[in-house]
Amino acid sequence: MNSLMLTLAMTAGQGPGGIPSGPGYNPVLPTAAPVGRPVGRPAALPDVIQLPAGAQQPGMPPMQPMPAQPGTTPATNGNGTSNGNGCDPCAEEEKEEAPEPWALMRVLKGTCFGDQLEKRRIEISGWTQGNYTASTANRSNYPVTFNDRADFWQMNQNFLRVDRSIDTSKKEFQLGGRTEWILPGTDARFTPARNLFDDQTGDYRIDLYQAYIDAFMPNLGPQGTTVRLGKFSSHCGYELVQGPETPFLSRSYLFQYDPFTHTGVWAITPLNDTWTMSHGVALGSDNFIGAPARPTYLGQLKWAPPEGKTNVLLNAVVTDPTFDVGENFAFYNYYNMVVTRTVTEKFSTAFDAGFAHMDGVPGVSGAATWYGAAMYGFYKLSDKVTLQGRQELFEDNDGVRTGFSGLYSGTTLGFVYTPVRSLLLRPSVRYDHNFDSNPWEGNRNLFTACMDVIVRW
């Protein structure tokens, strides 16, 4: 991945605060402030920080290139699972030479098991990711994630991916699919969907992040259609759950407090070499099979000229946006735009903006809204070192997503160093400020510095 920081500006309002609910429960319900505490401060800080269930993430078939980390293949979003294994069911027909397999597949090569995997176009890979974050907070950096623990070593992800690729240049019916697990890691506290491993406690948990089947229909649409069935990453947003395929260890507020996954059906249809249209139906956002469930439309329009330097994604998640009081679950509408641009061979940028609204939240008059934007810059110093930066503004009007009302700003700077292809070192610093409330143990400001280490295998 690459990076240098750019700035952005937006306006926003404010509203009363709230307190986080347990994992898997959406959203954070506003409550009266405890006596002697600032508005929006949680009543308690348990050993395991309880997250608002809105905490979950994006991805799906790779449709939007993200600047590549040195020594790895580009990640993607905008229906965006990552493209870390070089498998993209929606990629253009002209493909670069496939990257060298990661360590596990190289070890298996030539064995009976490895030969069977290769014959069936199945690849097994993964990584282990950990970090240490120094912080001005005493215990918790929340609502900053995924490095939410202050002055604490976290093993974020032991990530396993099993993938069967589809080659859309072959105009024939094909079946593929992917499953991805966190086995275990502290990041799994943020990612689970309702009704699937959402009753775990403790820092280290597991999560079946994705599990889906792909079917390529060569005669459906001008260039064929890929139909996906199962649990898959949301198509919205620029960042990803997959550690080595997203720019920073810490995630943006925009990423953290909007959809992570959907369970349902998703169809990707390239209209020509420039335009791709995708539609789907799901049971909601961050919900597996079972109550609560509500028909939810998923949509995306992608503009990516083959020879162009700019790509644009327009994304939507639309349902009856009424909070389910009985199930304490958030159903909301989300509208998102992602723009990426290659400025020079060494410098590229990305812009991610979104707006969400939800009705009927107890204690909130009118619709609860949250919205924000993030600007990214990437500058490649060498084949092994890339500078990167992110500037974000995020407004949580009523505190229903973060637990603390008001306008957040976040500035993150760092670099990626890849001494060898399978090892990523990502030091970074981050400064956060809330203009209206005191999220960080009674303070409006938070400064963190972290070292993120990823070993791919």
For each residue, the residues with C-beta under 8 A, 3 or more apart:
1: 66 67 68 69 70 75 245 246 247 378 386 388 416
2: 67 68 69 346 347 348 378 379 380 386 387 388 416
3: 67 247 376 377 378 379 386 387 388 389 390 414 415 416
4: 347 377 378 379 387 388 389
5: 375 377 388 389 390 391 411 412 413
6: 349 375 376 377 389 391
7: 375 391
8: 351 373 374 375 391 392 393
9: 393
10: 372 373 393 395
11:
12: 371 393 395 397 407
13: 395 397 407
14: 395 397 405 406 407 435 436 437
15: 364 396 397 398 399 405 406
16: 30 39 40 363 398 399 405
17: 30 33 38 39 40 41 399 403 404 405 406 437
18: 28 29 30 31 40 363 398 399 400 403 404 405
19: 28 29 31 41 42 43 403
20: 28 42 49 50 51 52 142 403
21: 25 27 28 29 50 52 53 328
22: 25 50 51 53
23: 50 51 53 55 189 192 198 200
24: 53 192 193 194 198 199
25: 21 22 52 53 194 328 329
26: 52 53 54 194 286 328 329 330
27: 21 52 53 54 323 330 358 361 368 400 401
28: 18 19 20 21 52 54 399 400 401 402 403
29: 18 19 21 328 361 362 363 400
30: 16 17 18 361 362 363 364 398 399 400
31: 18 19 363
32:
33: 17 37 38 39 40 41
34: 37 41 43
35:
36:
37: 33 34 41 43 442
38: 17 33 41 437 438 442
39: 16 17 33 405 437 438
40: 16 17 18 33 399 403 404 405 406 437 438 439
41: 17 19 33 34 37 38 404 437 438 439 441 442
42: 19 20 45 403
43: 19 34 37
44:
45: 42 49 139 140 441
46: 49 50
47:
48: 189 201 202 203
49: 20 45 46 140 142 148 149 189
50: 20 21 22 23 46
51: 20 22 23 55 142 145 189 190
52: 20 21 25 26 27 28 55 257 401 402 403
53: 21 22 23 24 25 26 27 56 194 198 286 329 330
54: 26 27 28 257 258 286 330 400 401
55: 23 51 52 145 190 191 256 257 260
56: 53 190 191 192 193 259 260 261 285 286
57: 190 191 233 234 237 239 240 241 251 255 256 259 260 261
58: 77 80 233 234 235 236 237 239 240 241 255 258 259 260
59: 77 79 80 81 82 210 232 233 234 235 240 241 242 261
60: 63 79 80 81 228 232 233 234 235 266
61: 79 80 81 88 89 90 214 226 228 266 268
62: 75 76 77 79 80 81 82 83 87 88 89 90 91
63: 60 76 77 78 79 80 88 90 235 268 276 278 300 302 313
64: 76 77 78 79 80 238 302 304 311 313 338 340
65: 74 76 83 311 340
66: 1 74 75 76 77 238 240 245 246 247 340 350
67: 1 2 3 74 340 348 350 378 386
68: 1 2 72 73 74 75
69: 1 2 72 75 244 245 386 416 418 424
70: 1 380 382 383 384 385 386 416 417 418
71: 383 384 418 420 421 422 423 424
72: 68 69 84 244 245 418 421 424 456
73: 68 83 84 85 86 99
74: 65 66 67 68 83
75: 1 62 66 68 69 80 82 83 84 240 242 244 245 246
76: 62 63 64 65 66 80 81 82 83 88 245
77: 58 59 62 63 64 66 80 82 237 238 239 240 338
78: 63 64 235 236 237 238 300 302 313 315 338
79: 59 60 61 62 63 64 90 233 234 235 266 268 278 300 315
80: 58 59 60 61 62 63 64 75 76 77 233 235 237 240
81: 59 60 61 62 76 178 180 210 232 233 240 242
82: 59 62 75 76 77 240 242 245 246
83: 62 65 73 74 75 76 86 87 88 91 245
84: 72 73 75 125 161 242 244 245
85: 73 102 123 125 161 163 165
86: 73 83 98 99 165
87: 62 83 123 163 165 166 176 178
88: 61 62 63 76 83 91
89: 61 62 165 166 168 176 214 216 226 228 268
90: 61 62 63 79 168 226 268 270 276
91: 62 83 88 95 168
92: 95 273 306
93: 168 169
94: 306
95: 91 92 98 169
96:
97:
98: 86 95
99: 73 86
100: 106 421
101: 105 106 109 123 125
102: 85 105 106 125 126 422 456 457
103: 106 107 422 456 457
104: 107 108 124 125 126 457
105: 101 102 108 109 114 117 123 124 125
106: 100 101 102 103 109
107: 103 104 114
108: 104 105 111 113 114 117 124
109: 101 105 106 114 118
110: 114 115
111: 108 114 115
112: 115 116
113: 108 116 117
114: 105 107 108 109 110 111 117 118
115: 110 111 112 118 119
116: 112 113 119 120
117: 105 108 113 114 120 122 123 124
118: 109 114 115 121 122
119: 115 116
120: 116 117 164
121: 118 164 165 176
122: 117 118 162 163 164
123: 85 87 101 105 117 161 162 163 164 165
124: 104 105 108 117 160 161 162 163
125: 84 85 101 102 104 105 161 163 456 457
126: 102 104 158 159 160 161 456 457
127: 157 159 243 244 454 455 456 457
128: 155 157 158 159 454 455 457
129: 155 156 157 159 185 243 244 452 453 454 455
130: 153 154 155 156 452 453
131: 147 153 154 156 249 450 451 452 453
132: 152 153 154 450 451
133: 141 147 149 150 151 152 154 249 448 449 450
134: 150 151 448 449 450
135: 141 150 151 446 447 448 449
136: 440 443 445 446 447 448
137: 140 141 150 440 441 443 446
138: 150 151 441
139: 45 149 150 441
140: 45 49 137 148 149 150 440 441
141: 133 135 137 144 147 148 149 150 440 446 448
142: 20 49 51 145 148 439
143: 253 256 257 402 403 404 408 439
144: 141 147 148 250 410 430 432 446 448
145: 51 55 142 148 190 250 251 256
146: 156 186 187 190 249 250 251
147: 131 133 141 144 154 156 249 250 448 450 452
148: 49 140 141 142 144 145
149: 49 133 139 140 141 152 154 186 203
150: 133 134 135 137 138 139 140 141 448
151: 133 134 135 138
152: 132 133 149
153: 130 131 132
154: 130 131 132 133 147 149 186 203
155: 128 129 130 158 185 186 204
156: 129 130 131 146 147 185 186 187 243 249
157: 127 128 129 182 185 187 243
158: 126 128 155 182 183 184 185
159: 126 127 128 129 180 181 182 183 185 242 243
160: 124 126 180 181 183
161: 84 85 123 124 125 126 178 179 180
162: 122 123 124 178 179 180
163: 85 87 122 123 124 125 176 177 178
164: 120 121 122 123 175 176 177 178
165: 85 86 87 89 121 123 176
166: 87 89 174 175 176 214 216 226
167: 170 174
168: 89 90 91 93 216 223 224 226
169: 93 95
170: 167 174
171: 218 224
172: 216 218
173: 215 216 217 218
174: 166 167 170 214 215 216
175: 164 166 213 214 215 216
176: 87 89 121 163 164 165 166 213 214 215 216
177: 163 164 212 213 214 230
178: 81 87 161 162 163 164 210 211 212 214
179: 161 162 208 210 211 212
180: 81 159 160 161 162 208 209 210 211 242
181: 159 160 206 207 208 209
182: 157 158 159 185 187 188 191 205 206 207 209
183: 158 159 160 206
184: 158 188 204 205 206
185: 129 155 156 157 158 159 182 188 204 205
186: 146 149 154 155 156 189 203 204 205
187: 146 156 157 182 190 191 207 241 243
188: 182 184 185 191 192 197 200 204 205 206 207
189: 23 48 49 51 186 192 203 205
190: 51 55 56 57 145 146 187 256 260
191: 55 56 57 182 187 188 207 209 241 260 261
192: 23 24 56 188 189 196 197 198 200 205 207
193: 24 56 196 198 231 260 261 263 286 287 288
194: 24 25 26 53 198 286 287 288 290 292 329
195: 198 287 288 289 290 291
196: 192 193 207 208 231 288
197: 188 192 200 205 206 207 208
198: 23 24 53 192 193 194 195
199: 24
200: 23 188 192 197 205 206
201: 48
202: 48 205
203: 48 149 154 186 189
204: 155 184 185 186 188
205: 182 184 185 186 188 189 192 197 200 202
206: 181 182 183 184 188 197 200
207: 181 182 187 188 191 192 196 197
208: 179 180 181 196 197 211 231
209: 180 181 182 191 233 241 261
210: 59 81 178 179 180 230 231 232 233 261
211: 178 179 180 208 230 231
212: 177 178 179 228 229 230 231 232
213: 175 176 177 228 229 230
214: 61 89 166 174 175 176 177 178 226 227 228
215: 173 174 175 176 226 227 229
216: 89 166 168 172 173 174 175 176 224 225 226 227
217: 173 220 221 224 225 226 227
218: 171 172 173 224
219: 224
220: 217 224 225 269
221: 217 224 225 269 270 271
222: 269 270 271 272
223: 168 269 270 271 272
224: 168 171 216 217 218 219 220 221 269 270
225: 216 217 220 221 267 268 269
226: 61 89 90 166 168 214 215 216 217 267 268
227: 214 215 216 217 265 266 267
228: 60 61 89 212 213 214 232 265 266 267 268 280
229: 212 213 215 264 265
230: 177 210 211 212 213 263
231: 193 196 208 210 211 212 261 262 263 288
232: 59 60 81 210 212 228 261 262 263 266
233: 57 58 59 60 79 80 81 209 210 240 241 260 261
234: 57 58 59 60 79 237 258 259 260 261 262 285 298 317
235: 58 59 60 63 78 79 80 266 278 280 298 300 313 315
236: 58 78 258 259 315 317 334 336 354
237: 57 58 77 78 80 234 254 255 258 315 336 338 352 354
238: 64 66 77 78 255 338 340 350 352 374 376
239: 57 58 77 246 247 251 252 255 352
240: 57 58 59 66 75 77 80 81 82 233 245 246
241: 57 58 59 187 191 209 233 246 260
242: 59 75 81 82 84 159 180 245 246
243: 127 129 156 157 159 187 246 249 452 454
244: 69 72 75 84 127 129 424 454 456
245: 1 66 69 72 75 76 82 83 84 240 242
246: 1 66 75 82 239 240 241 242 243 251
247: 1 3 66 239 376 378 388 390
248: 251 388 390 412 414 426 428 452
249: 131 133 146 147 156 243 426 428 450 452
250: 144 145 146 147 412 428 430 448 450
251: 57 145 146 239 246 248 255 256
252: 239 255 256 352 372 374 390 392 394 410
253: 143 256 257 372 392 394 396 402 408 410
254: 237 257 258 352 353 354 372 373 374 392 394
255: 57 58 237 238 239 251 252 258 352
256: 55 57 143 145 190 251 252 253
257: 52 54 55 143 253 254 370 394 396 401 402
258: 54 58 234 236 237 254 255 285 334 336 354 356
259: 56 57 58 234 236 262 285 286 317 334
260: 55 56 57 58 190 191 193 233 234 241 285 286
261: 56 57 59 191 193 209 210 231 232 233 234 285 286
262: 231 232 234 259 266 280 282 283 284 285 296 298 317
263: 193 230 231 232 282 283 287 288 289
264: 229 280 281 282 283 296 298
265: 227 228 229 280 281 282
266: 60 61 79 227 228 232 235 262 278 279 280 298
267: 225 226 227 228 278 279 280
268: 61 63 79 89 90 225 226 228 276 278
269: 220 221 222 223 224 225 276 277 278
270: 90 221 222 223 224 273 275 276
271: 221 222 223 274 275 276 277
272: 222 223 275
273: 92 270 305 306
274: 271 303 304 305 306 308
275: 270 271 272 301 302 303
276: 63 90 268 269 270 271 300 301 302 304
277: 269 271 300 301 302
278: 63 79 235 266 267 268 269 298 299 300 301 302
279: 266 267 297 298 299 300
280: 228 235 262 264 265 266 267 297 298 299
281: 264 265 295 296 297 298
282: 262 263 264 265 285 296 298
283: 262 263 264 287 288 289 293 294 295 296
284: 262 287 292 293 294 296 319 329 331
285: 56 234 258 259 260 261 262 282 296 317 330 331 332 334
286: 26 53 54 56 193 194 259 260 261
287: 193 194 195 263 283 284 290 292 293 329
288: 193 194 195 196 231 263 283
289: 195 263 283 293
290: 194 195 287 293
291: 195 327
292: 194 284 287 324 326 327 329 331
293: 283 284 287 289 290
294: 283 284 319 320 324 331
295: 281 283 319
296: 262 264 281 282 283 284 285 317 318 319 331
297: 279 280 281 316 317 318 319
298: 234 235 262 264 266 278 279 280 281 282 316 317
299: 278 279 280 315 316 318
300: 63 78 79 235 276 277 278 279 313 314 315 316
301: 275 276 277 278 313 314
302: 63 64 78 275 276 277 278 311 312 313 314
303: 274 275 311 312 313
304: 64 274 276 308 311 312
305: 273 274 308 310
306: 92 94 273 274
307:
308: 274 304 305 311
309: 341 342 343
310: 305 339 340 341 342
311: 64 65 302 303 304 308 339 340 341
312: 302 303 304 337 338 339
313: 63 64 78 235 300 301 302 303 336 337 338 339
314: 300 301 302 336 337
315: 78 79 235 236 237 299 300 334 335 336 337 338
316: 297 298 299 300 333 334 335 336
317: 234 236 259 262 285 296 297 298 332 333 334
318: 296 297 299 333
319: 284 294 295 296 297 331 332 333
320: 294 331
321: 331 332 333 357 358 359 367
322: 331 358 359 360
323: 27 329 330 331 358 359 360 361 362 368
324: 292 294 327 328 329 330 331
325: 328 360 362
326: 292
327: 291 292 324
328: 21 25 26 29 324 325
329: 25 26 53 194 284 287 292 323 324
330: 26 27 53 54 285 323 324 358 400
331: 284 285 292 294 296 319 320 321 322 323 324 358
332: 285 317 319 321 356 357 358
333: 316 317 318 319 321 356 357 358
334: 236 258 259 285 315 316 317 354 355 356
335: 315 316 354 355 356
336: 236 237 258 313 314 315 316 352 353 354
337: 312 313 314 315 351 352 353 354
338: 64 77 78 237 238 312 313 315 350 351 352
339: 310 311 312 313 350 351
340: 64 65 66 67 238 310 311 348 349 350 351
341: 309 310 311 348 349 350
342: 309 310 348
343: 309 347 348 349
344: 347
345: 380
346: 2 379 380 381
347: 2 4 343 344 377 378 379 380
348: 2 67 340 341 342 343 377 378
349: 6 340 341 343 375 376 377 378
350: 66 67 238 338 339 340 341 375 376 378
351: 8 337 338 339 340 373 374 375 376
352: 237 238 239 252 254 255 336 337 338 373 374 376
353: 254 336 337 371 372 373 374
354: 236 237 254 258 334 335 336 337 371 372 373
355: 334 335 369 370 371
356: 258 332 333 334 335 369 370 371
357: 321 332 333 367 368 369
358: 27 321 322 323 330 331 332 333 361 367 368 369 400
359: 321 322 323 367 368
360: 322 323 325
361: 27 29 30 323 358 364 368 398 400
362: 29 30 323 325
363: 16 18 29 30 31
364: 15 30 361 368 398 400
365:
366:
367: 321 357 358 359
368: 27 323 357 358 359 361 364 397 398 400
369: 355 356 357 358 395 397 398
370: 257 355 356 394 395 396 397 400 401
371: 12 353 354 355 356 394 395
372: 10 252 253 254 353 354 392 393 394 395 408
373: 8 10 254 351 352 353 354 392 393
374: 8 238 252 254 351 352 353 390 391 392 393
375: 5 6 7 8 349 350 351 390 391 392
376: 3 6 238 247 349 350 351 352 388 389 390
377: 3 4 5 6 347 348 349 388 389
378: 1 2 3 4 67 247 347 348 349 350 386 387 388
379: 2 3 4 346 347 386 387 388
380: 2 70 345 346 347 383 385 386 387
381: 346 385 386 387 415
382: 70 385
383: 70 71 380
384: 70 71 417 418 419
385: 70 380 381 382 415 416 417 418
386: 1 2 3 67 69 70 378 379 380 381 415 416
387: 2 3 4 378 379 380 381 414 415
388: 1 2 3 4 5 247 248 376 377 378 379 413 414 415 416
389: 3 4 5 6 376 377 411 412 413 414
390: 3 5 247 248 252 374 375 376 410 411 412
391: 5 6 7 8 374 375 409 410 411 412
392: 8 252 253 254 372 373 374 375 408 409 410 411 412
393: 8 9 10 12 372 373 374 407 408 409 410
394: 252 253 254 257 370 371 372 407 408 409 410
395: 10 12 13 14 369 370 371 372 406 407 408
396: 15 253 257 370 399 400 401 402 404 405 406 408
397: 12 13 14 15 368 369 370 405
398: 15 16 18 30 361 364 368 369 405
399: 15 16 17 18 28 30 40 396 402 403 404 405 406 437
400: 18 27 28 29 30 54 330 358 361 364 368 370 396
401: 27 28 52 54 257 370 396
402: 28 52 143 253 257 396 399 408 439
403: 17 18 19 20 28 40 42 52 143 399 439
404: 17 18 40 41 143 396 399 434 437 438 439
405: 14 15 16 17 18 39 40 396 397 398 399 436 437
406: 14 15 17 40 395 396 399 434 435 436 437
407: 12 13 14 393 394 395 434 435 436
408: 143 253 372 392 393 394 395 396 402 432 433 434 435
409: 391 392 393 394 432 433 435
410: 144 252 253 390 391 392 393 394 430 431 432
411: 5 389 390 391 392 430 431 432
412: 5 248 250 389 390 391 392 428 429 430
413: 5 388 389 428 429 430
414: 3 248 387 388 389 426 427 428 429
415: 3 381 385 386 387 388 426 427 428
416: 1 2 3 69 70 385 386 388 424 425 426
417: 70 384 385 424 425 426
418: 69 70 71 72 384 385 421 423 424 425
419: 384 423 425
420: 71 423
421: 71 72 100 418 456
422: 71 102 103 455 456 457
423: 71 418 419 420 453 454 455 456
424: 69 71 72 244 416 417 418 452 453 454 456
425: 416 417 418 419 451 452 453
426: 248 249 414 415 416 417 451 452 453 454
427: 414 415 449 450 451 452
428: 248 249 250 412 413 414 415 449 450 452
429: 412 413 414 447 448 449 450
430: 144 250 410 411 412 413 446 447 448 449 450
431: 410 411 445 446 447
432: 144 408 409 410 411 440 445 446 447 448
433: 408 409 444 445 446
434: 404 406 407 408 437 438 439 444
435: 14 406 407 408 409 444
436: 14 405 406 407
437: 14 17 38 39 40 41 399 404 405 406 434 444
438: 38 39 40 41 404 434 442 443 444
439: 40 41 142 143 402 403 404 434 443 444 446
440: 136 137 140 141 432 443 444 445 446
441: 41 45 137 138 139 140
442: 37 38 41 438
443: 136 137 438 439 440 446
444: 433 434 435 437 438 439 440
445: 136 431 432 433 440
446: 135 136 137 141 144 430 431 432 433 439 440 443
447: 135 136 429 430 431 432
448: 133 134 135 136 141 144 147 150 250 429 430 432
449: 133 134 135 427 428 429 430
450: 131 132 133 134 147 249 250 427 428 429 430
451: 131 132 425 426 427
452: 129 130 131 147 243 248 249 424 425 426 427 428
453: 129 130 131 423 424 425 426
454: 127 128 129 243 244 423 424 426
455: 127 128 129 422 423
456: 72 102 103 125 126 127 244 421 422 423 424
457: 102 103 104 125 126 127 128 422
